[in-house]
Each structure stands twice: as C-alpha cells, then as structure tokens.
C-alpha cells in the first residue's frame, strides 16, 4: 500500500535545489533562483534568491544581493538586502550598504558598511514609566 507511492515518484528528482558557482568560475550578469546558492567563484551583477546564500572563502560577489539568509566567509562589495540573518565568519570582508533583519559577526570579520536593521521594534507604553497612580498618593484624599 505505501510502496506504491514511492513508485510514482520520479527517481531523478532532487530534494535539494542548490546552485553552485565553483572556484575559478566568473559570472557576469543577473542570477535569479528559488533555490539556495553556494558561491566559491566570482559573481558580478544582481543575485536574488529566497533561499540561503553561502559565499565561501574564495567567493566574491560584487553588485546587489537580495535574499533571506546569507553566510559569508568570502568577500562582498555592493548592496546587500536580507529579510533574515547575515552571518559573517572571521574571514568575511563586507563593504557597501546592508539592510538586514539580524546580524551575527565572528571576531576578525571586516564589516565596512552603512547598515540598517529591519525587524520588530518594541514600542514602549507611556504609562509603563509611571511608578505611582494618583489614587495612591498620600494626601490626595479630602474629607468634608
């Protein structure tokens, strides 16, 4: 009964949708994918993916990168926009403009950017600062 479902699936279908740009490869232009990216080569242009973007030690991206989460060991120069987390390892070198949700940086990483963090901003209620209420102040009651 359960084995019939397995027979209906294509055998060459991959469960992981990862794009790899190997060391020694140079790509000039725009890249758009629904899957993850692993970059160990050079990319010049615009890169857009809702998946995770990993830039290895030998990787270099110059241009615009838009995604959810990114993990850098290599270099980046340009505009980086992430809705999730940017993780920088000690070998990372980032320059340009960065807009992100969260940031994790290891000691030794270079992070020379204009950075804007987007995310939930907690609003403080003005009433939280008041320590005593008017009803509990001494001498506030009057007797007739």
N, C-alpha and C positions, 0 to 999 in steps of 0.2 A: 504494500500500500504506500509506504513512504518512499520506497526506492523508485517508483515511477516518476516522482517529481524531479529526481536527480537526472533521469534520462532525458527529460525535456529541456534541460539547460544546455546551452552551447558549451563545449569543452574549452574553447579558446577565449572565452570571456574572462577578462581580468577584473578582479575585485578592487584593485588599486589603480587609480588614474593619475600617475605621476609622470611629469615631463622632466627629462634630464638634459641639461646642456653641459656636456663633458669638458674637462680641462683641455685647452687647445682649440676650442670652438669659439668663434666670434659671430654673434648675431647682431645685425643692424636692422632695426625696424620695430614694429609693434607685435607684441605677443599677447594673446587672449586665450585663456583656458578655464574650464570648470574644475580642473584637477590641480594637484599640488605641483610645485616647481622645485627642482634641485639644480642650482647653478654653480658649476665649478669652472666655467669658462667666462667669456666676456659678453655682456649684453648692453647695447646702446639703443635706447628707444623707450617705448612705453610698455610696461608689463602689468597685466590685470588678471587677477585670479581670486576667487573666493576661498581657495584652499590655502594651505600652508606654503610659504615660500622660504626655502633654505638656501643661503649663499655660503658655500664652503670657503675654506681658507684661500684657495686660488681663484675664487669667484670675484667678479667685478661687475657692478651694474651702474650705468650712467644714464640718467633720464628720469622717468616718472614711474613709480611703482605703487599700485593700488591693490589692497588685499585685506585679509582678515588678520592673520598672524604671520610674523616673519622672524627668522632665526638667522643671525649674521655671525659668521666667522671671518668673512672676507670684507670687501670694500663696496661702498655705495656713495654716489655723488648725484644729487638732484632733489626731487620732491618725492617724499615717502608718505603715503596716507594709509593708515591701518585702522580698522574698527576694533581690533583686538589688541594683542600684546606684541611688542617689539622686544626681542631677546638679543642682547649683544654679548658675545663671548669676548675673552680678553684680547683676541687677535682682530676684532672688528674695527673698522675705520669708517665712520659715517660723517658725511658733510652735506649741508644743504638745508632743506626745510622739511620738518617732520610733524605730522598730525597723527596722533595715536590715542588708544584707549588706556593702555598700561605699558610700563617700561621696566625691563629687568636688565641691569648692566653689571658685568663682572669687572673687577678691578683690572686696569690695563687697557680697556677699550677706549677708542678715541671717538668722541661724540661732539663734533663742532657743528651745531645746528641751531636754527630757530625752531623751538619745539612748542607745540600746542597739544595739551592733553584734553581729549574729549571724554566725557563719561558722566556718570551720575554726580551731580553737585548737590550736596546736602544743604537744604535751606534751614536756617535757624529761625525758630518762632520767637518773636519779640518777648512774649510772655515768659519764656524759659529763664530769662535773666532776672526777673523779679523774684526777690527772696521772701518777702512778706506781703501778704494781701492786706488791703485797707481795713478789713473787718477784724484782723488780729493785732492791729497796732494798739499799743497802750494809750489810754487817754482819748480814744476816739469815740467812746460811748458817752452820751449825755443823759442825765437824769432830770426829770422835771420836778 
